[in-house]
Every structure is written in structure tokens, then in C-alpha cells.
Amino acid sequence: MTISVIIPTLHEEKTLPGTLAKLRHPAFSEVLVVDGGSRDRTLADVALANPLARVLNAPMGRARQMNAGAAAAKGELLLFLHADTLLPATAAQDITQAMADARIAGGRFDARLVPDRGLLWVVGRMMSWRSRLTGIATGDQAIFVRRKVFEDLGGFPDIPIMEDIAFCRRLKQAGPIAALPSFVLTSGRRWERHGAIKTILLMWWLRLLFYLGVSPDRLQRMYDNAR
């Protein structure tokens, strides 16, 4: 079972090398870095850090970048990985084992934020608990899906925010979702930069409004104005 890893990037020269270093497993048949117009050394670092990585360019926007990567990918499974998220050492085996069950449409990992202490300790565990309860994952949890299922669902919706939530809501209808107990390590920089409590409340508020039908364009403006 081959896995295409798709990493959307924008100004990720500091985090990307470490993320790529975790992808040296034969099951990861290709690594597609889809850049949205970085002006730092993101692309140069890709070439230096991982000769197996293939660089693509796409219009800025995580959904558009991930869809572009999926369109170019050749693997049986698609793994969407944030540039600041580190996979566990057992990731390839964990995914392959879970997807050996043909009924499973896709899945995600549990998550821990770095640094894993204080309120960030709580946030990481709440993120994992919430997704187990609802079947909805965020992009921080390294969502993976069968290629055919992804194509049948039409990929990520072309919206500026909450594309991961919207996609997972549809993915649940395609079949069971694997909730892997192994965890990714994802950067807590957003929470540290803007304040953990403020960021938690903002994301909960935006998610509630999204479920209530507020347009993603309006949510994006609210998110930008709050940062």
C-alpha cells in the first residue's frame, strides 16, 4: 500500500526540514510539497532536506494547495500533513494496518502540541478527545484518506478556512474513520503567539459559527482581524 504525503507550505523554512525528516519510510512513496508563494527559503530547504520531495506550486490557500497535490499524487492513500507537524515513528505502519480493513475510508492521528505543557497540554488532549467523540478531525491531526474516496468526495471544498472540518463531515458519510492512538506533534506557535485562552475561545467560536452556516469568507475575515 503506497502513501502519497501532501504538504501545503507558505513561509515554512524553519519547520519544514524537521517534518520531512520523519518521512523516510518505503511506504511513503512520494512527498509532494505544494507551495503557495513562499518568499523565504522554504523551497530551497525542501531540495536540501529531502531529495525525494517533489515541489509543486499552486494558488495560495490550504484547500487549493492540498487539492493540487492530490491531483498530482500517485499513491493509493493520500496523507495531508501540515508543515509544522511531526509524524510518529510508527506512522507508516499505523496507517497501513488501519487501512488494511477495506471498510475504512480514512483516518487521523491523535495530537500533542509542542511544548506539551500548561494549557497547550490541555489543548492537545481536548483536540484528540473531541475528534474521537465527533469523528471530525482538524488538519493538525494529519488526515489520511483513500485516493478513490477523496476523488469521489470532490476533494477539499475551495473555502479559505474550515476546509478540514467540511471535508471530514463528508468523509464520515463514506465509511468508518480510523482514530489512531499514536500521536503527531504539532507546533503550538499559534496558541503561544496569540495567547492560549484567546485562541481556544476564537477557534470554538469560529467552529460554532461555521456549523450555524456563517460563510467561510466571513469567518476568515474574523480570524484575520482577531490575530
N, C-alpha and C positions, 0 to 999 in steps of 0.2 A: 504494500500500500504506500503510494507516494504522496508526499505532502508539499504543497507549494506555500511558502511563507511570504506574506504580502505585508510590507511595512510602509505606511504613508509617512512622509517626512516633511518638515518645514523648520529649518534652522535647528538641526539636532546634532551638530558636530560633537557636542560633549557626551551625549548619551548613546548615540548610535553604535560606536565601536564595541561597547560592552554588550549591547543587545545582540549584535552579530556574532560575537564570540560564543554565545550559547547555542548556536545553530549548526554545530559541526557534528551532525549525525546523518548517516546514509539515508534515513527515511525522509529527511528534508531535502527533497530532490532539486529544489531551486529556491532561491531567495530573491524576491523582487522588491527593490526599493523604489517606491513611487514618489517622486519629489514634486512638491507644489510650488517651486520657485525659490528655493533657498539661496541666500546671498552670503552664507558663511562657508565653512569648509565641509559641509555635510557630504557632498558628493565626492570630494577628494578623499575624505576619510573612508567612504564606502569602498573605493578601489583599493585602498591600502589595507583595510581591516579584513576584507573577505573577498578573495578573488572569484568566488563562486557567485557573488551577488550580481544581479543584472539591474541596471539603473533605467528607470522609465521616467518620463516627465508627463504631468497631467495638470489640468487647471486646478488651482488651489481649492481645497475643500476635501475633508477627510473622506466623505462618501464617494466623491468623484475619483479621488486617488485610489481608493480601495477597489472600486469597480473597474478602473483601468487596469490595475494589477490582476484582478480576477480574469479579465478578458484575455490577458496575455499569458496566464498561467497554464501549465500542462498537467499538474498533479491531480490525483483522484480526490484529494482533500484540499481545502483552502483554509489556511490559518492566518487570521488577521491580527497582527502584532503591533502594538504601539512602539514607537522608537525609544521610549523610556521604560520599557517593561522587559524584565529578565525572565526567561522560561526556567523551570526547574530542570535539573539534570536528567530527570526521567520523562521529560515531556513527550518525546517521540514514542516511547514505549507506552506511555499512558494513553495517548491519543489512539495509537494503533489498536491497543487492546479494547478500548471503549468502542471503537468504530467497527470492530470485528462482528458486532451484532448488527445485522443488516437493517434492523428496525430503527436504529439511532440516526436521527437526521443531522445532528451536530452537537456541539457542546462548548464548555468553557472551563476554566480553572477557578479555584478559589484564589483569593488575592491577599497580599500583605503590602502595606505601604512602607516606604523607606523614608525616614527612620521609623522603625516599628516600636514606637513608644508613645506614651501620653495619649492624647486624643487621636493621633494617627493610628495607634494600636486599635482603638475602638472602631475607627472608620473602616479599616481593612476587614475586620471581622463582621461588621454590620453589612458591608458590601457583599461578602460571601453568603452570609445568612439570608439577606434579602433575596438574592438571586436563587438560592435553593428553595425559598418559600414561594416565589412568584414564577420561576422559570425564565426570568428576564435577566440578561447579563449586560454589563457595560463593556465598552471596548477595552478598558483596563484589564479585563479578565481573559484576554486572548481567545476570542471567539473562533471556533473552527466549525466547518460545515462541509458536507459532501458537495462536490462541484455541481452535480446534476440538480441537487436540491437548491443550491444557490441560484442557478440559472433559471430553474422553474419559478422561483420566487421573484425573479427580476432584479436580484442584487439588492444593494443598499438603496433606499429611497434618496433621491437627489435633494436633500434638505441640509441646511447649514448646521444643525445641531440636533441631537437626539436620534441620529440615524441608526445607532446601535440598538436603542430601545425599540424603535419602529421595526427594525429587521427581526429582532428576537421575538416580538409579538407575532410576526408571521411565521417564523421558524417553528414556534410551538405547534402550529397547525400542521406542519409537515411530518411530525413524528416526535418521539421522545428526545429529550435533551440530556446529554451526559454532563453531570456535575462532578468534575474531577476533584478529589480531595487534595491532590498535590497543588501547590500554590505558586503563582507568579509573584515576583517582587516588582512593584511599580512605584515610580517616583512620587513622593508626597510634596513635590515642589509647589504645586498649585495651592495646596492647603497651607503650606508654610508661608508662601508669598502673600496670600490674601487673608490669612487667619483661618484656623481650622473651623471654628464655630460659624463664622460668617460664610465660609464656603459650603459647609454642610447644609445650612439653612437655605442658601441660594439654590443649591442643586435640588434639594427636596421641593422647593417652591417651583422651580422650573419644570421638574418632572410632573408635579401635580397639574400645573397649567397645561402641559403637553397632553396629559390624559384627559383633561377637560376640553381639549380641542383648540387651544390657542395656537396660532400659526408658528411654525419653526422660525420664520423670518423675524417675527416679533420677539420670540424667545432669545434669538441670537442677539438682538439689539439690547435686550435686558441684561444678558450675560456680559456683553462687552461694556455696558455702562456701569455694571457693578464691580468690574475688576479694577 
